[in-house]
Amino acid sequence: MHPSVFIGKSPQELAIEFGSEETVREMISLAAINAICQHVMRATDFPVDHATDSLGLITVSPGDKIGMVGLFSSIVKKIKKVGAGLVVIEKKEILIQKFSDLPIILDPSKLATCNKILCTSTTILNNSLDDILVHCSPDAFVSIIGPTAGYFPDPLFARGVDVVGGRVVKNGAKFLQKLVERKRWGETTQRTCFQKATYTGII
């Protein structure tokens, strides 16, 4: 699909196509949703929390069993050190062999035994989030984290999610330049953190 297909189109027009089975179109649609939400955040001076590290909201205690959907390697050592339980859900069987020292499995039903769950926002893009949430205990603390989650969290909070951590673009031109150069986004983006316990909504 050539980029020229999207030039001049309204973001709203692209956003409503989310849910298609075409990978590229799905990516463009979610990007449009993010762009619309981030425009609203700026235009309304919506009080977005840029300071809190959403990953840091997951405390780990010895009696916890942490479920990860996608591998968040930055806190694996912490979990092991504390002695908490861990289960990692992945879609690719090859990762079980690649990370043979970790409890990586393909069966999301094992999340039912976890009281705290970290889930990559990529599950929204690949349409696997419903399959994940259906297995989460209603009492589990669920965080969805990743740069894909640059939108308002209302639909996710309605599904029982507690924290949504993402990214918003601060400088579009420099961000695109970083992408072309395959460099880290750095100061061109800014993290966001929405917590269900304190979220007041966009209306």
N, C-alpha and C positions, 0 to 999 in steps of 0.2 A: 504494500500500500504506500503510494508516494505521498510525501509530506504536503504537496500542493493540494491534495484532496481536502485538507483541513483548513487551508488558508481562507480567511474571510468568514468562516462559520462562527456562529454564536456559541459560546460555551454551554448555554442552556440546551442547545440542539444536540451537542455532543454528549452532555451529561445524561440525558434521558435514554441514551443507548446502552447505558451500563447494564450488564446482565447478559450480553451477547456471548456467544461461544467463540468469537474471533479474538485471539490473544491481543493483537495490536489495537483493535478497536476498543477492547476492554481497558487497556492501559490508557488510551486517549480519553476515554469516558471518565475514568477515575481522576485523571489529571485535571479534567474540566471541572469536576465536582470540587476538587481541592482548590482550584483557582477561584471558583465562585465563592466558596466559604471564606477563603483568605481575603478576598475583596471586601466581603461583608465585615470581617473582623477589623479591617483597616478603616473602612468608611464609617463604621459606627463606634469606633474606639472601644471595641469590645475588650473587656479586661481579661486578657489571655495571660496565663502563668507561664512565663519564659524562664523562670529561675529554678523551679523544682525539677529534679532529675526523676522522671517517671519510673525508671528502673530501680532507683534507690528507695521507692516506696514499698518495695517487697522486702520485708524483714524476714530473716531466716533464723529459726529456733530449732533446737535438737528434735523436738517432736513433730516438726513440719514434714510434709511430703510435697515437694515442689514438682509441678508439672510444667514442662517446657514444650511448646509447639514451635519447632525451630530451635536451633542451638544458640543459647545466649552464653557464650563461653566466658564472658567477663565475670560471671558470678558462680561458675561451676566450682572453682576452688573454694569460695566462701561456703558453699553448700557442703562440700566434702569436709572442710575444716570443722564446721559446726556439728556435723554428723547427722544432718537432716536427710530424708529420703529424696530420691530424684528419679524421674522418668522423663525421657525425651521422646517426643513424637515427631517422626519425620516421614516424608512421602517416598524418599528414595532409599531402596534397600542397600545400595552401595555404601551409604554413610554408616551403616552398621559395622561394616568391615573397616572402613576408614578410621572410625573412632571406636575401636573395639574395647577401649577402657571405660566407655560410658554406656549407661543403660538405655540405648536407643532402640525403640521399637516402632512398628508401623501401625499398631492398633490403638486408635484414639479412645477406645472405651476404657482404657486403663487410667484415663484422667479422672474417672469417677472416684478414685481413692485419694486424690490430691486435694489439699486444703488451700493451696496457693498456686496460681497458674499464670505463667508468662506466655503470651501468644504473639507471634510475629504478625504484623499487619498485612503481610503478603497473603495471608489466608483470605483476605477480602478480595484481593485481586484475582486469586486463582479459584474463587468460589468454593472454598473448603471450610469457611468459618462456621456455617450451620452445622456441619458434621462434627466440628470441635465443640461448640457450645452445648449441643444436645447431650454430651457426655460429662459436662462439668456439673459438679454438685451445686445445688442452689446456695449452699453456705460457703462455697469457695470464693476466695478473693481473686478476681480475674483482671489481669492487665493486658491490654493490646497495645503493642509498642512497635514503632518503626516509622521510617520517613514516609511511607505510603499513607499514613494516617494524618493527613493535613487538613482535616475537615471537622465540622462540628460533631460532637460525640453523641448527640441525642438518640439516634437509632441503636447505637451500641449499648448505651446505658439502659435503654428500654429492654434489651435482651439479657440484662443481668451483669454486664461488664462494669467494673468498678473504676478503672483508670484507663485513659486513652492518651498515649504519648506519641507525638509525631513531630513534624517539621513544617515550617512555613518558609517561603522564599522571600528574602529581604531585597535582593538585587537580581532581577530577572536576567539582565544582560550578562552580568558577571557569572551568574549561575550557569547559563548556557555555555559560556566560554569554558568554565571548569569541566562541564560534561564533554565538550569537544576535546579538551586537553587530557581527559581522563584523570583529573586531579580531584582531591578531596574538596567537598563543597565549602568547608571552612566558614568564613564570615558571611557567605552569600545566603546562608539559611540560619534559622533560629529555632530551637526546640520549643515545643509546646507541651503542656501537661494539663489535662482536664481530669478532675476527680469528681466522681458521682456524689460524694458526700457534701461537696461545696458548690457544685454546679447549679447555676440559677436559670440556665436556658437562654435562648437568643431572643425571646419575646418578652 
